[in-house]
Each structure stands twice: as structure tokens, then as C-alpha cells.
Amino acid sequence: MAWARLFIMGCLFLSFTGCTCSREGAQQGVVPQPAATPDPNKAPDYSGITVEQVIIKDIEVGKGGEAKEGSKVSGYYGMWVYAPAMLANKGKFISGTPEDRKEAFSFEIGKGEVVKGWEQGVIGMRIGGKRSIIVPVALAHGDEGTDKVPPGSILLIEFELSKVK
């Protein structure tokens, strides 16, 4: 009886979060399959999302020097097309620093060496910090896109700051 109650409560929870289950499927070991991966050459459907400014979330707060307008910063990054329906909001991988971390990526804030939204998202970071930066279309590659970025894409950048000059 306790198992049945637990099963029903679990199904109710999953139904509220968008999943479905059945007792028969659970007993037979049926696992729901994820939705198909979206076309990597097309931006996800952002119709339900309005991103007009850079959104930052500190994953780790650093304790070293602070990145400011005009600073030359170095660090490690990963960049994806923002895809809210995908795991960790990471859609198509665009670019990043090698995982061996032998060479950091550097740019000067305010020089236009990276998209404006990335520059804005790094300001205020401290050395040793790691930040997630969501960049709206207007502060990324716009409606034109690039050879790697589909037109009209919102970007997700994870940046770990290692040096500030």
C-alpha cells in the first residue's frame, strides 16, 4: 500500500514537471525518450522568451582583481546557442578554450574583440570567478548570425576569469 501511494505521488510530481509515467511502463523498464535535438543551423524558438539585456549568474565568485571597462582579461570559456529546452540550456556548441587549459583566451573590454554582451557580462568579475552570461540577439551576432552562429541566436557563455591587466 505504501509503495502504491509513493508511486502515485511520484507520478503527480512528474506530471507537474512535464513528465508522464505509467505503472505498466515502469514495471517493463520503459524509459521516456528526450525530444529530438533541434536543427543546429536554426535558432531555437524564442517566442516565449524575452531577453533584452545581458543576464549574468555567478557560478563561483572570485577573490582577486576586478575586471573593469578597459581591462585586458584572460580566462577559459565555452559558448553555446542558448536553448532553454536542452540540458543546462546548452544548444549547439559554438566555441571554447581547449580543455587542457594550456592557453587562456584574452580580450580587452570595450575594444569590440568579442560580442558586446560578453564584454558587459565580464565587467565586475574577480579573478578566480566563474560566470554564466546570457547574451541577447542584439548584443550578440544579431539577425545575421555567423558561419557558426545561426541568425537570431541568444548566446550562453560560461567564462572563468584567470587574469586581469
N, C-alpha and C positions, 0 to 999 in steps of 0.2 A: 504494500500500500504506500509506504514512504517513497519507494522508487517511482511509482506512478505519479505521485504528487511532484516530485523533483523533476521528472520528465516534462510534465505539463508546464511547470514554472519555467523550465529552460526553454521550451518552445515559445512560450509567451514572450520571454525576454528576446529571443532571436527574432520573433515576428516584429517586435517593436524596432529592432535594429535593421530590419530589411531582409533577414534570412527566413527560410522556411524549413521545416523538417517534418518527418512523419515517423511514427513508431516502426512501421514496416521498413522504411528506408534505413533507419538507424540500426535495426536488427540485421539487415542484409549488408551493412557496411557501405551504403551508398553515400558518397561524399559530394556535396554540391560543387559544381564547377564554376570558376570565375568567369566573368563576362569576357568576351573576345577583346583582344588588345586593339585599341583604336589605330587607325591608319597613321603611321608616323609622319607622313607628309602633309597632314592636315591638322590644324589646331583643334583641340577638344572643344566641345560645345560649352561656351562660357555664358550662355544666355541667362543662367540663374545666378551668375556671379558678377559683382561689380567691384572691380579693383581699379581705383583711380590714382592711388598713391602707393608708394613703397610700403610694404608690411614687413617688419622685422621681428624676429623672435630669437632671443639669446638662448643658445643651447648650453653654452658654458660662458661665464663672464671672466674675462681676463683680468690680470692684476698689473700688467706692465704699462708702457707708454700708450697714449691715446692717439687714434687716427683722427686727423682734422683736415679741413679744406687745405689743399696744397701739399699734404704729406705724401711721401712715397711709401706705399705699403707693399708688403710681401706676405705671401701665405699660400695655402693649399685650398683648392676649390673643386666643386663639382657643379655642373649646370645641366638642368633638365627643363623640358617643357612642363609647366605646371599642369597637372592632370588630377583634379580632385577625386576622381573615381578610382585612381590607381593607388597601390600601396605607397605610403609615405608621400602622397601627392606627386610622385615622380613619374612623369611620362617618358617620352623619348629622351635619351641621354644625348646631350649636345657636345659637351667638352669637359675637361677637367685636368688637374695636375696628375702626373703619374703616381701610382700608389706607393712606389718605392721612396717617394719624398726626397729624392736626391736634389731636386731643383724646385724652388718655390716660384710661383707666378708673382710678378711685380707690376704695379701701375701707380701713376701719380693721380691723386684725387683732384678733379677739376680740369684735367687735360684732355678728356674725351677719349682716353685709351681703351676704356670699356664702356658699356652702356650706362647712361645717366643713372638709372635706378640702382645699379651695382655701386656706383660711386656714393650715392646718397645713403645706401644701406650700410656702408662700411664706416661712415663718419660716426664717431663716438665709441667705436670698438677699442678694446685694450688688448695689448699683446697677450697671447695665450687664450683669447676668447674664440668662440666658435658661434656663428650666427647663421640663421636661415633667413633668406631675403626673397620675398616675392615681389617681382618687378612687373608692373602693368605694361600693357602693349605700348602705350605712348612713351614710356621711359625705357623700352627695350628695343626691338627691331621694327616696331610699327606694323602697318598693314602690308609692308613689302616683304618682310622676312629676310632670310639669307639662304645660302645653299644648304645650311644645316638646320635653320630655324624656320618652321612653317609660318606663313603670313598670319598676322593677328595673334601671335602666341604670347601668353603670360609666361614669364620665366620663374624658375625656382633655383636659387643659387645657395649653396652651403659654402661658407668661407671661414677658414681658420687663420687668424692673423698671427704671423710669426715675427714680423719686424716692421717698425715704423721709423722713417727718417724725416 
